[in-house]
């Protein structure tokens, strides 16, 4: 798994982010010595907006491409975050679609509410 993420401050309130992820995996079929190749490409575009001091809203568009099956899954995330000092952030929101930013996951549906706790050091 390889991930690269970048962000750029468009203004004091707006930040644009992008992430690319690549997964290559070979798996042995049950009861066989044959290996199956699995490749996935992840692309995410993110926009963060600082509403007021310590409060942000964010939106992400996500796409996951699977070359072996010639298929693409799409997803989106909307969230609200609150900063508590320089080292702690709490957020929540809603996720649609079958795309996770965790390339280890093989789940295809990820709809629902989430809570996210982030520690920064």
Buried (B, 14 or more C-beta within 10 A) or exposed (E): EEBEEEEEEEEEEEBEBEBEBEBEBEEEEEEEEEEEEBBBBBBBEBBBBBEEEEEBBBBBBBBBBBEEEEEEBEBEBEBEBEBEEEEEBEBEBEBBBBBBBEBEEEEEEBEEEEEEEEEEE
